[in-house]
Structure formats: C-alpha cells, structure tokens
C-alpha cells in the first residue's frame, strides 16, 4: 500500500505504465529510453472500448523532457503492442545503460 502522498502506478514486468488520454507511457522518465504506445482507434466489444490500432515507439531521452523516436511500429492489439514496447525497452536499456 502506498504512503499518503505517494501515487501507485500500474506495473508491467517491473516498469511503470502511465496512461494519459490515448497515450500510454511505459518505463521510467529517468531512464535513457522510454516506450510510448498511442491508441489510434478502438471499437466496442460487449460494451467495452477495445483498442484495435496502436502506434508503438521507443524514444531516447535527450533531457529536459525531450525525446527522439528510435523505433516505431503499428500493432492491432494492446497486448501485442505492450509486448513489443517491453522487448524494445529492455533491449535498449541493456545495450545502452544510463
């Protein structure tokens, strides 16, 4: 349980997931790389909105909250997009640690 002033984040494979509107940030803003998943379109399935087109980017942190895209792709499901984002992020952080 988080302390009174601490925010609890959703975590996937030991990295934070933060959603703002249709954008999901995966990773830590203090690391050299961060993955960004953008929901491009969604459809209603059994009364729930389900993403069916997503953009996945691996961004390199340049400082002062500036990022440069290193890799990008489009996927048809959130699970596949998140799996790709995790793979790219893990690989980038292992090859080029901060």
DSSP file (Angstrom, degrees, kcal/mol; ACC not computed):
  #  RESIDUE AA STRUCTURE BP1 BP2  ACC     N-H-->O    O-->H-N    N-H-->O    O-->H-N    TCO  KAPPA ALPHA  PHI   PSI    X-CA   Y-CA   Z-CA
    1    1 A X              0   0    0      0, 0.0     2,-0.1     0, 0.0     0, 0.0   0.000 360.0 360.0 360.0 136.7    0.0    0.0    0.0
    2    2 A X        -     0   0    0      1,-0.1     6,-0.1     4,-0.1     5,-0.0  -0.374 360.0-104.8 -76.4 152.3    1.3    3.4   -0.9
    3    3 A X    >   -     0   0    0      4,-0.1     3,-1.1    -2,-0.1    -1,-0.1  -0.172  45.0 -91.3 -66.5 170.6    2.0    6.2    1.6
    4    4 A X  T 3  S+     0   0    0      1,-0.3    -1,-0.1     3,-0.0    -2,-0.1   0.866 126.0  33.0 -56.1 -43.0   -0.4    9.1    1.9
    5    5 A X  T 3  S+     0   0    0      2,-0.1     2,-0.4     0, 0.0    -1,-0.3   0.363 100.2 100.4 -96.2   3.7    1.4   11.3   -0.7
    6    6 A X    <   -     0   0    0     -3,-1.1     2,-0.4     1,-0.0    -4,-0.1  -0.738  65.3-138.4 -96.7 138.9    2.7    8.5   -2.9
    7    7 A X        -     0   0    0     -2,-0.4     2,-0.5    -5,-0.0    -4,-0.1  -0.793  12.4-137.7 -95.6 134.3    1.0    7.6   -6.1
    8    8 A X        -     0   0    0     -2,-0.4     2,-0.3    -6,-0.1     0, 0.0  -0.793  21.7-160.1 -90.6 131.3    0.5    3.9   -7.0
    9    9 A X        -     0   0    0     -2,-0.5     2,-0.3     9,-0.0     9,-0.1  -0.801  24.0-109.4-109.1 150.9    1.2    3.1  -10.6
   10   10 A X  E     -A   17   0A   0      7,-0.8     7,-2.8    -2,-0.3     2,-0.4  -0.611  40.8-154.6 -71.4 138.4    0.2    0.1  -12.7
   11   11 A X  E     -A   16   0A   0     -2,-0.3     2,-0.4     5,-0.2     5,-0.2  -0.960  17.5-173.2-124.8 136.6    3.3   -2.0  -13.3
   12   12 A X  E >  S-A   15   0A   0      3,-2.6     3,-1.1    -2,-0.4    -2,-0.0  -0.980  79.4 -17.4-129.1 118.2    4.1   -4.5  -16.2
   13   13 A X  T 3  S-     0   0    0     -2,-0.4    -1,-0.1     1,-0.2     3,-0.1   0.917 128.2 -52.2  50.6  50.8    7.3   -6.5  -15.9
   14   14 A X  T 3  S+     0   0    0      1,-0.2     2,-0.4    13,-0.0    -1,-0.2   0.594 117.6 106.0  66.7  16.8    8.7   -4.2  -13.3
   15   15 A X  E <  S-A   12   0A   0     -3,-1.1    -3,-2.6    12,-0.0    -1,-0.2  -0.955  73.2-107.2-124.4 146.5    8.2   -1.0  -15.3
   16   16 A X  E     -A   11   0A   0     -2,-0.4    11,-2.4    -5,-0.2     2,-0.5  -0.407  22.4-155.9 -72.5 144.1    5.6    1.7  -14.7
   17   17 A X  E     +AB  10  26A   0     -7,-2.8    -7,-0.8     9,-0.2     2,-0.5  -0.990  15.0 178.9-118.5 120.7    2.6    2.1  -17.0
   18   18 A X  E     - B   0  25A   0      7,-2.5     7,-3.4    -2,-0.5     2,-0.5  -0.986  10.2-159.5-127.2 124.0    1.0    5.6  -17.1
   19   19 A X  E     + B   0  24A   0     -2,-0.5     2,-0.4     5,-0.2     5,-0.2  -0.886  12.7 176.1-107.5 132.1   -1.9    6.4  -19.3
   20   20 A X  E >   - B   0  23A   0      3,-3.0     3,-1.9    -2,-0.5     2,-0.3  -0.933  67.7 -53.0-130.3 107.1   -2.8   10.0  -20.2
   21   21 A X  T 3  S-     0   0    0     -2,-0.4     0, 0.0     1,-0.3     0, 0.0  -0.487 123.4 -16.9  63.0-122.3   -5.8   10.1  -22.6
   22   22 A X  T 3  S+     0   0    0     -2,-0.3    17,-3.3    -3,-0.1     2,-0.4   0.169 120.9  92.1 -99.4  16.1   -4.9    7.8  -25.5
   23   23 A X  E <   -BC  20  38A   0     -3,-1.9    -3,-3.0    15,-0.2     2,-0.5  -0.941  54.9-164.8-116.6 133.2   -1.2    7.7  -24.8
   24   24 A X  E     -BC  19  37A   0     13,-3.4    13,-3.0    -2,-0.4     2,-0.5  -0.972   7.2-155.6-117.4 122.6    0.4    5.0  -22.6
   25   25 A X  E     -BC  18  36A   0     -7,-3.4    -7,-2.5    -2,-0.5     2,-0.5  -0.853   9.2-166.9 -98.1 129.3    3.9    5.7  -21.3
   26   26 A X  E     +BC  17  35A   0      9,-3.1     9,-2.4    -2,-0.5     2,-0.3  -0.966  51.0  17.0-122.3 118.2    5.9    2.5  -20.4
   27   27 A X  S    S-     0   0    0    -11,-2.4     2,-0.4    -2,-0.5     7,-0.1  -0.848  94.9 -49.4 124.6-161.8    9.1    2.8  -18.4
   28   28 A X    >   -     0   0    0      5,-0.5     3,-1.7    -2,-0.3     5,-0.1  -0.953  30.7-141.6-119.4 131.6   10.8    5.4  -16.2
   29   29 A X  T 3  S+     0   0    0     -2,-0.4    36,-0.1     1,-0.3    -1,-0.1   0.683 103.5  60.5 -64.1 -16.7   11.2    9.1  -17.3
   30   30 A X  T 3  S+     0   0    0      3,-0.0    -1,-0.3    31,-0.0     2,-0.1   0.596  89.7  88.9 -86.3 -11.5   14.6    9.0  -15.5
   31   31 A X  S <  S-     0   0    0     -3,-1.7    30,-0.1     2,-0.2    66,-0.1  -0.345  88.7-114.1 -81.8 167.6   15.9    6.2  -17.8
   32   32 A X  S    S+     0   0    0     64,-0.1    29,-3.8    28,-0.1     2,-0.3   0.753  99.1  35.7 -72.1 -25.3   17.7    6.8  -21.1
   33   33 A X  E     - D   0  60A   0     27,-0.3    -5,-0.5    -5,-0.1     2,-0.3  -0.930  61.7-179.2-130.7 152.9   14.8    5.2  -23.1
   34   34 A X  E     - D   0  59A   0     25,-2.3    25,-3.1    -2,-0.3     2,-0.3  -0.983  20.9-133.6-149.7 141.2   11.0    5.0  -22.7
   35   35 A X  E     -CD  26  58A   0     -9,-2.4    -9,-3.1    -2,-0.3     2,-0.4  -0.761  17.4-164.0 -95.9 143.7    8.3    3.3  -24.8
   36   36 A X  E     -CD  25  57A   0     21,-2.6    21,-2.4    -2,-0.3     2,-0.5  -0.995   3.0-166.8-129.2 127.8    5.2    5.2  -25.8
   37   37 A X  E     -CD  24  56A   0    -13,-3.0   -13,-3.4    -2,-0.4     2,-0.5  -0.966   6.1-165.2-114.9 124.7    2.0    3.5  -27.0
   38   38 A X  E     -CD  23  55A   0     17,-2.8    17,-2.8    -2,-0.5     2,-0.7  -0.941  17.8-135.1-112.8 127.9   -0.6    5.6  -28.7
   39   39 A X  E     + D   0  54A   0    -17,-3.3    15,-0.2    -2,-0.5     3,-0.1  -0.720  24.8 177.8 -81.5 113.9   -4.1    4.3  -29.2
   40   40 A X  E     -     0   0A   0     13,-2.5     2,-0.3    -2,-0.7    14,-0.2   0.823  64.0  -5.7 -88.5 -35.2   -5.1    5.3  -32.8
   41   41 A X  E     - D   0  53A   0     12,-1.6    11,-2.2     2,-0.0    12,-1.4  -0.988  60.0-169.8-155.4 160.0   -8.5    3.7  -32.9
   42   42 A X  E     - D   0  51A   0     -2,-0.3     2,-0.3     9,-0.3     9,-0.2  -0.947   7.1-151.5-146.5 165.4  -10.8    1.5  -30.9
   43   43 A X  E     - D   0  50A   0      7,-2.6     7,-3.3    -2,-0.3     2,-0.5  -0.933  27.3-105.2-136.8 159.9  -14.0   -0.5  -31.2
   44   44 A X  E     + D   0  49A   0     -2,-0.3     2,-0.4     5,-0.2     5,-0.2  -0.770  34.9 178.8 -91.0 127.2  -16.8   -1.5  -28.9
   45   45 A X  E >  S- D   0  48A   0      3,-3.1     3,-1.8    -2,-0.5    -2,-0.0  -0.978  72.8 -22.0-129.5 116.7  -16.8   -5.2  -27.9
   46   46 A X  T 3  S-     0   0    0     -2,-0.4     3,-0.1     1,-0.3    -1,-0.1   0.852 129.2 -48.6  51.3  39.7  -19.5   -6.4  -25.5
   47   47 A X  T 3  S+     0   0    0      1,-0.2     2,-0.4     0, 0.0    -1,-0.3   0.470 119.2 105.4  85.1   2.1  -20.0   -2.9  -24.2
   48   48 A X  E <  S-D   45   0A   0     -3,-1.8    -3,-3.1    -5,-0.0     2,-0.5  -0.913  72.3-120.5-116.6 142.8  -16.3   -2.1  -23.7
   49   49 A X  E     -D   44   0A   0     -2,-0.4     2,-0.5    -5,-0.2    -5,-0.2  -0.709  33.8-171.7 -79.0 123.7  -14.0    0.0  -25.7
   50   50 A X  E     -D   43   0A   0     -7,-3.3    -7,-2.6    -2,-0.5     2,-0.2  -0.975  23.8-121.8-122.5 126.9  -11.1   -2.1  -27.1
   51   51 A X  E     +D   42   0A   0     -2,-0.5    27,-0.4    -9,-0.2    -9,-0.3  -0.446  32.7 170.8 -66.1 133.8   -8.1   -0.7  -28.8
   52   52 A X  E     +     0   0A   0    -11,-2.2     2,-0.3     1,-0.3   -10,-0.2   0.411  66.5  39.5-125.9  -1.9   -7.7   -2.1  -32.3
   53   53 A X  E     +D   41   0A   0    -12,-1.4   -13,-2.5     2,-0.0   -12,-1.6  -0.904  68.4 172.2-148.7 120.6   -4.9    0.0  -33.8
   54   54 A X  E     -DE  39  75A   0     21,-2.8    21,-2.4    -2,-0.3     2,-0.5  -0.962  25.3-141.8-132.9 145.3   -1.9    1.2  -31.8
   55   55 A X  E     -DE  38  74A   0    -17,-2.8   -17,-2.8    -2,-0.4     2,-0.4  -0.911  18.6-162.0-103.8 130.7    1.3    3.0  -32.5
   56   56 A X  E     +DE  37  73A   0     17,-3.4    17,-2.2    -2,-0.5     2,-0.4  -0.955  11.6 177.2-116.0 130.4    4.4    1.8  -30.6
   57   57 A X  E     -DE  36  72A   0    -21,-2.4   -21,-2.6    -2,-0.4     2,-0.6  -0.990  24.1-149.8-132.8 142.0    7.5    4.0  -30.3
   58   58 A X  E     -DE  35  71A   0     13,-2.4    12,-3.7    -2,-0.4    13,-1.3  -0.963  27.4-164.5-104.1 120.8   10.8    3.6  -28.5
   59   59 A X  E     -DE  34  69A   0    -25,-3.1   -25,-2.3    -2,-0.6     2,-0.5  -0.861  15.2-139.4-112.1 141.4   12.1    7.0  -27.6
   60   60 A X  E     -DE  33  68A   0      8,-3.0     8,-2.3    -2,-0.4     2,-0.5  -0.845  25.9-123.5 -96.0 131.8   15.5    8.1  -26.4
   61   61 A X  E     + E   0  67A   0    -29,-3.8     6,-0.2    -2,-0.5     3,-0.1  -0.638  28.4 179.1 -79.2 122.2   15.6   10.6  -23.6
   62   62 A X  E     -     0   0A   0      4,-3.3     5,-0.2    -2,-0.5    -1,-0.1   0.444  50.1 -98.3-101.0  -2.7   17.5   13.8  -24.6
   63   63 A X  E >  S+ E   0  66A   0      3,-0.7     3,-1.4   -31,-0.1    -1,-0.3  -0.114  99.8  58.4 100.4 158.5   17.0   15.7  -21.4
   64   64 A X  T 3  S-     0   0    0      1,-0.3     3,-0.1    -3,-0.1    -3,-0.0   0.863 131.5 -62.0  52.0  41.7   14.5   18.4  -20.4
   65   65 A X  T 3  S+     0   0    0      1,-0.2     2,-0.4   -36,-0.1    -1,-0.3   0.781 102.3 138.1  56.0  30.7   11.6   16.1  -21.2
   66   66 A X  E <   -E   63   0A   0     -3,-1.4    -4,-3.3     2,-0.0    -3,-0.7  -0.901  30.7-173.3-105.5 136.1   12.7   15.9  -24.8
   67   67 A X  E     -E   61   0A   0     -2,-0.4     2,-0.5    -6,-0.2    -6,-0.2  -0.961  15.4-153.5-130.8 146.7   12.5   12.5  -26.6
   68   68 A X  E     -E   60   0A   0     -8,-2.3    -8,-3.0    -2,-0.3     2,-0.1  -0.981  27.4-120.0-118.7 124.4   13.7   11.3  -30.0
   69   69 A X  E     +E   59   0A   0     -2,-0.5   -10,-0.3   -10,-0.2     3,-0.1  -0.421  32.4 173.6 -63.6 132.5   11.9    8.3  -31.6
   70   70 A X  E     +     0   0A   0    -12,-3.7     2,-0.3     1,-0.4   -11,-0.2   0.757  67.9   9.5-105.8 -41.9   14.4    5.5  -32.3
   71   71 A X  E     -E   58   0A   0    -13,-1.3   -13,-2.4     2,-0.0    -1,-0.4  -0.974  65.2-178.4-137.7 150.6   11.9    2.7  -33.4
   72   72 A X  E     +E   57   0A   0     -2,-0.3     2,-0.3   -15,-0.2   -15,-0.2  -0.995   7.8 157.8-151.3 152.0    8.3    2.7  -34.3
   73   73 A X  E     -E   56   0A   0    -17,-2.2   -17,-3.4    -2,-0.3     2,-0.4  -0.960  30.9-122.3-158.8 167.7    5.6    0.2  -35.4
   74   74 A X  E     -E   55   0A   0     -2,-0.3     2,-0.3   -19,-0.2   -19,-0.2  -0.965  26.5-175.9-121.0 142.2    1.9   -0.3  -35.5
   75   75 A X  E     -E   54   0A   0    -21,-2.4   -21,-2.8    -2,-0.4     3,-0.0  -0.894  28.1-135.0-134.2 163.9    0.0   -3.2  -33.9
   76   76 A X  S    S+     0   0    0     -2,-0.3     2,-0.3   -23,-0.2     3,-0.1   0.422  84.2  41.2-102.4  -0.7   -3.6   -4.4  -33.8
   77   77 A X  S  > S-     0   0    0      1,-0.1     4,-2.3   -23,-0.1     5,-0.2  -0.997  72.0-127.7-146.4 151.2   -3.9   -5.3  -30.1
   78   78 A X  H  > S+     0   0    0    -27,-0.4     4,-2.9    -2,-0.3     5,-0.2   0.887 109.7  54.9 -63.3 -39.9   -2.8   -3.7  -26.8
   79   79 A X  H  > S+     0   0    0      1,-0.2     4,-2.3     2,-0.2    -1,-0.2   0.939 111.1  43.7 -60.1 -47.7   -1.2   -7.0  -25.6
   80   80 A X  H  > S+     0   0    0      2,-0.2     4,-2.2     1,-0.2    -1,-0.2   0.895 114.8  50.1 -66.2 -40.1    1.0   -7.3  -28.7
   81   81 A X  H  X S+     0   0    0     -4,-2.3     4,-2.5     2,-0.2    -2,-0.2   0.917 112.6  46.3 -64.0 -44.1    1.9   -3.5  -28.6
   82   82 A X  H  X S+     0   0    0     -4,-2.9     4,-2.4     2,-0.2    -2,-0.2   0.874 110.8  52.9 -67.6 -37.4    2.8   -3.7  -24.9
   83   83 A X  H  X S+     0   0    0     -4,-2.3     4,-2.1    -5,-0.2    -1,-0.2   0.910 112.1  45.1 -63.5 -42.8    4.9   -6.9  -25.5
   84   84 A X  H  X S+     0   0    0     -4,-2.2     4,-2.8     2,-0.2     5,-0.2   0.912 112.0  51.8 -66.6 -43.3    6.8   -5.2  -28.3
   85   85 A X  H  X S+     0   0    0     -4,-2.5     4,-2.3     1,-0.2    -2,-0.2   0.899 111.2  48.0 -60.0 -41.6    7.3   -2.0  -26.2
   86   86 A X  H  X S+     0   0    0     -4,-2.4     4,-2.6     2,-0.2     5,-0.2   0.909 112.0  49.1 -65.9 -43.1    8.7   -4.1  -23.4
   87   87 A X  H  X S+     0   0    0     -4,-2.1     4,-2.5     2,-0.2     5,-0.2   0.947 113.7  45.1 -62.4 -50.3   11.0   -6.0  -25.7
   88   88 A X  H  X S+     0   0    0     -4,-2.8     4,-2.5     1,-0.2    -2,-0.2   0.908 115.2  48.0 -60.6 -43.3   12.4   -2.8  -27.3
   89   89 A X  H  X S+     0   0    0     -4,-2.3     4,-2.5    -5,-0.2     5,-0.2   0.927 112.5  47.5 -65.7 -45.8   12.8   -1.1  -23.9
   90   90 A X  H  X S+     0   0    0     -4,-2.6     4,-1.9     1,-0.2    -2,-0.2   0.932 114.2  47.5 -60.4 -46.7   14.5   -4.0  -22.3
   91   91 A X  H  X S+     0   0    0     -4,-2.5     4,-2.1    -5,-0.2    -2,-0.2   0.912 113.2  47.9 -61.6 -44.9   16.9   -4.4  -25.2
   92   92 A X  H  X S+     0   0    0     -4,-2.5     4,-2.2     1,-0.2    -2,-0.2   0.908 112.1  48.5 -65.2 -43.0   17.7   -0.7  -25.4
   93   93 A X  H  < S+     0   0    0     -4,-2.5    -1,-0.2     1,-0.2    -2,-0.2   0.829 112.7  48.8 -69.5 -31.1   18.4   -0.4  -21.7
   94   94 A X  H  < S+     0   0    0     -4,-1.9     3,-0.4    -5,-0.2    -1,-0.2   0.874 116.8  41.3 -73.1 -37.4   20.7   -3.5  -21.7
   95   95 A X  H  < S+     0   0    0     -4,-2.1    -2,-0.2     1,-0.2    -1,-0.2   0.793 130.7  24.0 -80.5 -29.2   22.7   -2.3  -24.7
   96   96 A X  S  < S-     0   0    0     -4,-2.2    -1,-0.2    -5,-0.2    -2,-0.1  -0.567  80.2-171.9-138.2  69.6   22.9    1.4  -23.7
   97   97 A X              0   0    0     -3,-0.4    -3,-0.1    -2,-0.2    -4,-0.1  -0.242 360.0 360.0 -67.3 154.3   22.5    1.8  -19.9
   98   98 A X              0   0    0     -5,-0.1    -1,-0.1   -65,-0.1    -5,-0.0   0.469 360.0 360.0 -71.7 360.0   22.3    5.2  -18.3
